[in-house]
């Protein structure tokens, strides 16, 4: 059954990638954009980011709506999560909120919201003036003299994503799930809207081994701009594995994910075969008596990450840190802190069969 599922998913991905390229060739206003959905790949949750994003098989909380929709079926109590992130020296604000609710004995529903924004961008399009103070729109005009600060405005570049998640336990070892996600992008007076679909599976062959798969944008996501320009986000396959070990009154969990993309990224990826690229995530977590945890990882943009977490009654606090750099030049630090509140009371517990 598992082999058949993998075969079907692979066939869908190959078909949709070919179909997207055909649409791109048939219309000058539509193209497969390599980084059109990149803001969706940053990752959510202090725990997951502290492990370098190696989380497709680890997820067991409300953030599963993002990492692997099938894993949302692991929730036994309603859970709410919030995350605040500072990226690149506070240049980019990246925030996240989610709620997950178990339903019946084997289903879960969730809603996740992501917002990425660069605010306060100077708009100088109507601030270039000549010597008389008249606005000039042609920057090559020899009469252009200077920027009038009083005419400089500001705008924001903001991206939103809304995930609606459904997950179901097929058996004690196998779960599956899906996302319907709505994308909204705004930059100055321009805007775009798109809708996409993700499918995921979680398989636990033993109590210690966890396997996960999340196929994002499985039908190819069309993002339509109000300018008439369209972008196509091609599918990404996230495959992960994790193993739990007992160590010093705690648990050690190494994990690894691989992202398989079909965007012809070539040398922008860690490894590629023609248009198919592969990027790895590696992570490790040690949790002591389910009270606190320390984490480290290596993500797909070749950065080392560290993190820590504390578990309080009904409340988890998680933090992650990464430094981004290109050669010797630092792009600033990234700090992510997340809170998750679990309504861990008998009246809210998932109903048994």
N, C-alpha and C positions, 0 to 999 in steps of 0.2 A: 504493500500500500504506500509506504513511504517513498519507494523508488518511483512508483507511478506518479505521485504528487510532484516529485522533483522534476520528472520528465515533462509533465504538463506545464509547470511554471516556466521551465526553460524554453519550451516551445512558444509560450505566450510572449516572453521577453524578446525572443528573436523576431517574432512576427511584428510586435509593436515597434521595435527599433527599425526594422525594414520599412514599415508603414510610415514612421515619422520621417525617415529620410526621403521617402517618395513624396510626402507632402511638402517637404522642404524644397525639393527640386521642382515641384509643380507650381509653386507660388513664391514670388520674390519677397513677399511680406511675411513669410513664415519660415522659421529656421530652427534646427536643433541647437539650442544654446548650451554651450558647455557648462556655464556657471549660472544659468537662469534660476536654479533652485538651490544655490549654494547656502543661502541663509537658513535653509532647512536642515543643513548638515552640521551645524555648530554643536548641537547636543544640549540636553537639558539635565538638570539635577547635579548637585554637588558630588554625590556618590559616583555616578556614571562618569563624569568628567575627570574625577580624581583617578579613575581606572583607565584613563586614556580613551574612553568611549567604547571599551570592550564590554558591551552590556546586552547584546541581543539575546544571550542565553542566561544572563544573570538576573535580569529585571524581574522583580517580584513585588513591585509597588505601583503606585498610580502613574509613575513616569513610563510605564510599559506602553501607555497609549502612544508614546513617541517612538520608543526603542523597538518594541515588538508587540503589536496589538494582542497577539495570542496570550502573552504573559499576564495581561490584565485579569485573566481568569484565576490567577493565584490569590487575588484579594479575597479575604474572608470578612473584612469590615470596610465600611465607607472610609475613604481617605481623601484628604485635600493636600495639595502641594503648591508652594510658591518658590520662585527663584529670582534673585536679583544678580545681575552680572555686570561687571565693568570690564570692557575689552579695549586693548590698545591704548592704555593710559586714559581711560574714561572717555575716549573719543566716540565709541560705539556703545549704546545701551541695549542690552539684550535681556528681556524679561519673560517670565513663563508662569503660568498658573494652570492647575488641573484639578479635576475632581473625578473620582472613580467610585462606582456603587455596585456591589455584588447583588445579583438578582437570582432568586430561586436557589437551587442546589448546584448549578453548573454554569451560570452565565454572569457576565459583568458588562456594564456600560460605563463609558467615560467621555469626558470633554476636556480637551487641552487647548490652550491658547498661547501662542508665541508672538512676541513683538520685538522687532529689531529696528532701531532708529538711530540716525545721525541727525541731530538737531542743530539749529543755528548756523546753517550753511549760508555764507554771504551770496546774495544774488546781485550781480553787477551788470545784468543785461540792460538796464535802463539807467545806468549810472555813468556811462562814458559820455563826456560832453566836450564841445569845442570851446574856443576862447570866449565866446559869447554866453556860454552856459547852456547851449541847446544840446539836447540828447542826440547822440549819434549811435546808430546800431551797427554800422560797418566798421569793424576794428581796423580794417586796412585803409580807412579814409585818412589821408594825410592831414586833414584839419582836426583830427582827434587830438585832444590835449591832455586830459586828465580824468581821473575818477572823482566824481562828486560824492563825498561821504554821506551827504544828506539824502542822496537818492539810492543808496545801497539798502536793499531789503534782505530778509532772511527767509529761508524755506527749509523744510525737513525732507529727508529720504526715509520713509517708513515702510516696513514690510510686516504683514500680519499673516498668521496661519491658524486656522481653527480645525482641530481634529475631533471627529465624532467616532468613537470606538465601540466595537462590539467584540466580545470574546466568549468562547464556550469551551468547556472541558468535554472532550470526546470520550476520554477514559482517564484513569489515574495517571497514565504516562503521556498522553497526547492531548494538546489543546490547539485550537486555531482561532484566528480573529481577523478583523478587517477594520480599516479606517476609511472614512470619507472625509477629505480635507478640502477646505476652501482657502484660497490664497488671495490676498489683496496687497497690491503694491502701489505706493504713491510717492512721487517725486515732483515737487513744486505743483504745477497745475495738471500734471499728467498722471494717469492711473491705469492699473491693469487688474484683471480678475481672472482667476483660474479655479478649476476643480480637479482633484486627483483622488486616486484610490491606492491604498496599501493593503497587502495581505500578509499574514504572519502565521508561523507554526512554532510550537514549543514541544520538545520531546525529551522525556527523562527516562532513558533505558534502565538506569539504576538510581538509587537514592542520592548518589554523589555526583553523577555525571549529568550535565545539562546541555542540551543542544537547541539552538534557536535559529530561525530564519525569518527575515522580513524583506519582502519585495516591495520597494517603494515606487510609487507612480507606475504601477504595473500596466496600466492601459495608455501610458504616455500622457502627461498633463499639459494641456494647452493653456497658456497665459496670454490673454488678449488685452492689448493696450488700446486706449481711446484714440491713439494716433493712427490706428489701422495696422500697426505692426504686431505680429504674434510671435510668441516663443514656445517651443516645445521642450518640456523637461523629460528626458528619456529615463527608463527604469534604472533603479539601483538595487542590487541584491546584497543584503547584509546577512552574512552567515557567521554564527558564533558558537563557541563551545566553552564550557567552564567545568571545573572539577573541585569538589570540596574535600579538604583534608583536615583531620583533627590534629591540633598542635598546641601544646602548652595551655591547656584549659580553654582553648579558643578554636577558631577555624581559620584555615588559610585557603583562599580561593584564587588560583590563577585562572585567567580567562584570555581568550583571543577571538577577535573578530576579523573578518575580511570584507571589504566593500568592493563589489564588482560593478563597474560602470561601463556603459556602451556609448560614450560620448567622444571617443577618439582623443582622449587627453594625452596619450603617449608619454612624453617626458615630464609632464606635470604630475605624473603618478609615480608610485614606487616601483611598479612593474607593469608592463603592458605586452599584449600580443595583438598586434594590429590595432584596431579601434577599441579593443576591450582592455580596460585598465584595472589594476588590482592595488588596493591600499589596505594596510594592516593596522589594527589596533591591538595593543597588548596591555594587560592590566593585572594587578594583584591586590587583594584585600586580605588583611588580617583583622579579625574581630575577636575581642576578648570577652568571653562570657556574655555576649550580646549586649554589652554596655558601651563600648567604644570601639572604634575601628581606625586603622591607618591604611592608606592606599598609595599606590604609585602606578604610573602607566606611561605608555608611548602612543601618541595618536597619529592619525593619518596625514597630518601636516608636519610630521617629523619633530614634534616637541615632546619633551618629557613633562609629565604632570605629577603632582602630589596632592594628597588630600587627607582629610580626617573627618570623623563623624562621632557624634554622641547620641545615645539613645536614652531618652527620658520617658517617663510614663506618658504614653499616647503621643509623644512628640519626638521626632528625629531632626537633628541639626547636622547638616553636611556642608563641607567646604572643599573647594579645589583651587589649585593655583597652577598657572602655566606662564612661561615667558616666551613671547614670540620674537623671532629675530630672523633677518636675512643676512647671512654671512656675519659680519661684525656689527651690523647695525640693529639695534634693538627697536622693536615695534611697540614696546610697552608690555606691561603685565596684564594678565587676565585673572580676575578673581570672581569666583562664583560661590554664592552661599544660598542654600535652599533649606526650606522647612517643610516637613510633612506631618500633618496631624491625622491620627488614626482614631476613629470613634470606636475604641476597643471596649465595648460593653456588650453584655449578653443580649440585650434587646436589639442590637444592630448586627449581630453575627449572622453570617450566611446560613441559610436553612440547610440542614442535612437532608439527604435523600430519604 
